[in-house]
Amino acid sequence: MSDSLHLVCPHCDAVNRIPAARLTDAPACGQCKRPLFTASPVELDSARFERHLTRSDIPLLVDFWAPWCGPCRTMAPAFAQAAGQLEPRVRLAKVDTDAEQTLAARFAIRSIPTLALFRGGREIARQAGAMGAREIVRWVRSQGG
């Protein structure tokens, strides 16, 4: 890791620069003063997705899901639990594929739930199907997240 990291605030989407050594010290946003990590996934629309994808220096784990999908709803608590274990090294986010069909098409999401792990603005790994919290954490860490 470099001396400092850029992190997008999950509340106001401001880009913050945090010393890498202070990442685990519960940093707060310089603009809205709220915590940069909340141990819960961030809901993203297209505009917010782009900002979190391209402006943060930590990996982004995205759960592509839909409200009508039973396995998606079943996995949601496990995904939230995984956020508490993976933050602050990884940002977890959710994208509703019904509301954000352009994003679903852009990333060729064919089945849901699908987890996609991004680093440096590029997808580095993908996993389809519902998983438990332990499996999500294990999978992300096996991918270098």
N, C-alpha and C positions, 0 to 999 in steps of 0.2 A: 504494500500500500504506500501511496505517496504521503507527504507530510500533512496534507489536508484533503478532505473529500467534499464533493458537492452533493447535497441532499435536498430533495424537493419536499416541502412541507405537505403533510397529508391533509391539512386544513385549508391553507390559503394558496398553496402551490408556489410559494416563493422559493427561490433557490438559495440555500444556505451553505456557507463554507465552514466546515467543522474540522478541527485538527483530528487526524486519524486516531491519535492516542486518547482522545476524549469521546470517541464514538459511544462507548459504553457508560458514559457519565450522565445519561438522561438529558441530552441536549434539547434546547428549546429553539423555536423559530425566532430569528431576529426581527421578523416583521410582525407576526401576530402573537408572539410570546407563548404559544401553545407547544406541547411536547412534539418533537419530531418523530417519536415512536410511541404508539399507543397499544401495542400488543394485539392489534386487530387489523384485518385487511382494509384497504382503501378502495372505495367504489370509484371506478374510473369511467368517464365517457371518452370520446375520441380526442378531444382537446387535452384533457388532463392526462390521458394515456401517453400522448406524444411527449408531454413535458416530463413525466416520470421516466419514460423510456430513454429519452435523449439527454436529460440534464442531471440525472443522479449517477453517482459513481459506484453505487452498490448494486448487486444483482436485483432484478425485479422478477418475482414469481407471480404469474397471472393465472387465475382460475377463470376460464371461459365457461360460463354457465347460462342457464335460463330458468325463469321462475316456475315453469311448468314441468321441469325435469326432476323426477323423484330422486334419482341418484345424486343430483346436484344439491338438492335440499338436504339429503342425508349427509353429504360430505361437508356441508357448510360449517357445522360446529368443529369438525376436525381441522378444517383449513384455518379457522380462527384460532384454535389451540396451537397449531403449528406456528402461527405468527408470533405468539408469545415465546416460542423456543428459537425461532430463526432470527428475529430482530435482535440487535440492530445491524446484523451482517447482511440481511436480505430484506427487501421491502415486499410485502404481500399485497396483492390487489385482486379485485374481482371485476370482470367485464361481463355485463348482461348481453349475450349474443342476440337477443330479440331486439333490444333497444339500440345496440351498436352493431348492426348488420354489416356495415362497411369494415369494421375491425375484424369481424368473424370471417369475412370474405378475404381480406388482406392476408390473414394468417392461415387461410384454408382450414378453418375449424370444421371438421366433418362429423364429429361426435362430441357430446358433452356428458359429463364434465371433461375438460381437457386442461391440464396444467402445462404452461409454457414458461421456461426459465430464460430470461434475457440478461445479457451482460454487455455493456458498452453499446447498447442500442441494437444488438443482434440476438436472435434466438439461438441458444446453445443446446437446449434439450426440450423434449416434449414427452408427456405421458398422458394417455387417455384412460378414462375410467375413474370411478370413485376409489379413494384411498383413505385410510385412517391417519390420524395425526402422526403417529410414529413412522408410518410408511412415507408420508410426505416429507418429514424431516430427514429421514434416512436417504430418500431419493435425491433431495436437493443437495445434501452434503456430499453424496456420491458424485454429483455433477460439478463439484467445486464451489457450490453456493454457501 
